[in-house]
Amino acid sequence: MADGTEKPAQQTADLGQRRQVSVLFADMVGFTGIVAGLEEEKALGFVRMVYDTLVRAAEGHGGTVRDFAGDSIMALFGIPDALEDPALRACRAAQSIHAAFLAAAGEFDARFGVRPQMRVGISSGTVLMAAVQGEGGPTTAVGSTVNLAARLENLAPSGGTLLCNTTRGLVEWVTELSFFGEHQIKGLSTPQKLWQLHSIHEDAARFDASVAQGLSSYVGRNQEQRAMSAALERSKAARSVIDLVAEPGLGKTRLVFEFLQQLQAEETAILTGYCFADGQQIPFLPFLEIIRNSFQIHDTDNPLRVQKKLEVGLEKSGLFTQQNLGLMMSLLGIKPPAGSLEGLDGVLIGLRIRELLREMLKAKCARDQVVMLIEDSHWIDSASEDLLGILIADTDLSNLLIIQTRRPEYAPPWLDQSGVTTVALKPLDASDFASLAQNRLDVTDLPDGLAQQLTERAGGNPLFGEEILSFLLDQGSLRVEDGKAHIDADIGDSGLPVTMRSLLAARIDRLSPEDRELLQAAAVIGRRFDPGLLSQLVENADETGTTLQRLQAQDVLFREANSSDYIFKHVLLRDSVYQSMVMSRRSELHLAIAEALVQRNANRLQEAAEMLAFHYGQTDRRDQAFRYSAMAGDKSLGVYSLDEANRYFVTALEMYQADPDCATNEQFAEFLASFALCSNISLRVKTVIDLAGTVRPILQQVGDNRHHALFLHHYVSCLVCNGKYHEAHWVQQELTDMAKRLRDPASRAYAMVNELSVSIYHSPIDNARFEARKKEIEAALEQIDDAYIQNFFLATVGWNELTRGRVARAHATSDQMIALGKSKNDPRALGYGKAMKALIAMVSDDHELALKMAEEARKESQVEFELAIAEAARVGAMVPLEKPGAMEVVQEHIKDCEEKGWTLFTFGPATMLGVAYALKGQVAEGLRQIEDAIQKRTDEGTMVSADWARLFLCEMYLAILTGEGGGSFKVLVVNFWSILMVMLFGEKRLKAMIEQVRANPQFDEKGHYIARCDMIIGLLYKAKKKKALAKDHLTKARVIVETAGQSPMLKRIDAALADLA
């Protein structure tokens, strides 16, 4: 019926705007048949009575009726006037409709001979306000929310009400609902979860969650709750951390739940992320959940819908940029907008994501007090652990309390940070168990010995105690009659299951076959599961909601707050169900889940790659397991989560090794390129070298292919790191030839950069050829957007300058890398540039500066390669500075590098170990150590490194020959023969080694190493009183060294020249 009154000015202004409303459709069951059996006048009276009843119920709760079709109405809640609680009002109206028709059933029967029943559907969402009857007509709603409500009404059972999932989220705390299944609704692309409304708790604005979850009354833990409250108060000034640790079942989750319940009335934002045993390979898993909840992203949202939600959320935080949008979509496994991540590779994307998540949390803390809960962190993935460490280390954060729960076997790396309070839960005592039993049984007094028996049998574990009570009640051994508890006297120890697992198994066995079947399917999905997915796995999908209700009533599982997902009461219960199944049944369910996930994520498979890899991995479908493991590895690599990527790649390789037919050669080559990249940038060099020996024949069959070329590039880099320069040279030649045939700019650039890198260590090329190749590479790099190879190229150029002794040019290149790192916010360039500064300082004898720059480089670097270079420089600089424990640090560094296959990073430290021995008075051992290093470098074919070691050996000879080293009588006695040999033959050998160094074609004749040769010879002649020769050599050295600016080496030369003057 139309409202003929004139619309207010505000209402007119609202036309065309969007508003959040709830829409109710109500329809009579069997209306057409009823009316057909009535006379016209009776039919009119019947319709009027139906209409009046419907309208009174709808308008009585603030609804506006905008459509009537004889037996049905459409009522709007939130139009024309906005309402704070439109969804709750719509639900109340629905309950009133059913109650009104039930109350009027007798009158309807008396007048018309029927007892009508209604079906009701309610949906909530954004609609467009419009006057469809023209200007001046009533305001109504237009949009998919209206259509969905009409569809729900058609699906509703007689006398029942169906809600959409959005409405469920708005009213779940004040209503009793049951899952009605997942249905494909006409006009919507994805299946919709539907919920049946049973009742409303009129006495609560938000129904208490503990009642909703069927939890028992809480006992004990007062001291722990006070510690958490104190940490929350401290967090207002600076971020605070509660590290909650306990064995399974001692009540970590329950304690946090009770604590958070106290905060519901306060203005505190609660962010919750869970870790799962089968989710340890999913990068950022707990933070993904926080993001999805914060941005209200649902599984049914298509990529465009997700993008819009991210844009709105980022704008609200003041962090919206196209790049940030691309980063968030990449994190969620959705293809980012074109150009949004231009110039970023996987490393930078991953590092930027970490920065963005931190900034988002910081923005949230600026608006609200925030509690961030990370549950079960003993299953945390490495990317989340890294990010959590970054947040905890950020002392600038305030208004933030981080709570993590974990088991004792996991010790987070940040436990010693300031502001971290560890709360270790202890077993409950007999008095706590007495309170638990009294509350559970609702009695004042307990049978003799029950509390003590609970305490002893449960071992202080409250979960075990509750399960024992449930077991005794179910068995009838424990009863409550007339307000008193009674227990069979002969129950004894033999009447109780021995362990928690046997207790849980016994409980599962008592379930009906239908309930047990559904629970098994749920257990295969995981501790937390989607009821819609579950309904696709069981025989009677329509009964899923009813079965879940029964299981919830039996305290087996509960529905998660603010979510449609269900959760097993405890992970031990889920594990017990899962492990009770035979392997074939598990595999069958895993396959069904995987196929359902493929169907549900048809256009966004990468988003579900990790779960698909897991579930297919538990079946005999190795082809799919390989495909999704490789996809998940690429996804993890794309957000710089190397540990997770490596695990997925290793799993895919194992699939291939077990069944080579699971992938084509081309697919395998693509996989190998990604695996090699992951292994190379994480410096798992032995992995790539060992892998190459197995897969090269397969790659030969593939032939010329860009993925083949990429694999060879990373293989060459790993061979260089491992000190296998001869092999690196020959594989490099193969790569260069392939790149020429491919005519692919990226393959060509990768090959040429490798060629320059290898030439530093093996088959060196002259300066002219190096410079020519350098210009070719610069031109090639302009054709591709690749931060990785750009950094690799600059590092190679800088290293070449340093190896040739051109210190000033090495400085210039390191400055270029530092500038690039700052402009691109790339810690790789920044870290390598500072590490190179440290190496330059070492070459110039400025050991204080070398140590300072190395430590700065370690702080800046976030990639393994740069960290390794910085560490090599740091341990080397500690020796001449005679830092405490320097020798032991160098020895440990060399041992660690050798175990990992990092021969490249032992060059300097192996030589400095010889110096360390000498400084400790072990001259003979020091000389042997350096001589061994020279021989090892010579055998490897890297003459540059061998000659660097020769120069250090010359310095030691010079110290002995000139008496610079000093030394006590004991030192002279212990090292007598070595010192004597140097005194007798050292001058001749020193000069021979100097000539050998001078002959190295890689050393620039006007470079640092030639200058050091002249300095050493000049100092030797000075000691021999050959002033003219000494002055000549020292002057030549000074001309070269002064071009690099002031340094301890230059001061040493000037001091010697001053003495000669």
Secondary structure, DSSP 8 states (H G I E B T S, - for coil): ----S---HHHHHHTT-EEEEEEEEEEETTHHHHHHTS-HHHHHHHHHHHHHHHHHHHHTTT-EEEEE-SSEEEEEESSSS--S-HHHHHHHHHHHHHHHHHHTHHHHHHHHS----EEEEEEEEEEEEE-TT-TTS--EEESHHHHHHHHHHHHS-TT-EEEEHHHHHHHGGGEEEEEEEEE--TT-SS-EEEEEEEEE-TT-SS--HHHHTT-----S-HHHHHHHHHHHHHTTTS-EEEEEE--TTSSHHHHHHHHHHHTTTSSEEEEEEE--GGGTTSTTHHHHHHHHHHTT--TT--HHHHHHHHHHHHHHHT---HHHHHHHHHHTT----TTTTTT--HHHHHHHHHHHHHHHHHHHHHHSEEEEEEE-GGG--HHHHHHHHHHHH-TT--SEEEEEEE-TT---TTTTSTTEEEEE-----HHHHHHHHHHHHT-SS--TTHHHHHHHHHTT-HHHHHHHHHHHHHHTSEEEETTEEEE-TT-TGGGS-SSHHHHHHHHHHTS-HHHHHHHHHHHHH-SEE-HHHHHTTSS-GGGHHHHHHHHHHTTSEEE-TTSS-EEES-HHHHHHHHHTS-HHHHHHHHHHHHHHHHHHTTT-GGGGHHHHHHHHHTSS-HHHHHHHHHHHHHHHHHTT-HHHHHHHHHHHHHHHHH-GGGS-HHHHHHHHHHHHHHHHHTT-HHHHHHHHHHHHHHHHHH-S-HHHHHHHHHHHHHHHHTT-HHHHHHHHHHHHHHHHHHT-HHHHHHHHHHHHHHHHHSS---HHHHHHHHHHHHHHHTTS--HHHHHHHHHHHHHHHHHHT-HHHHHHHHHHHHHHHHHHT-HHHHHHHHHHHHHHHHHTT-HHHHHHHHHHHHHH--SHHHHHHHHHHHHHHHTTTT-TTHHHHHHHHHHHHHHHT-GGGGHHHHHHHHHHHHHTT-HHHHHHHHHHHHHHHHHHT-HHHHHHHHHHHHHHHHHHHHTTT---HHHHHHTHHHHHHHHHHHHHHHHHHHHHHHT-TTS-TTSHHHHHHHHHHHHHHHHTT-HHHHHHHHHHHHHHHGGG-S-HHHHHHHHHHHHH-
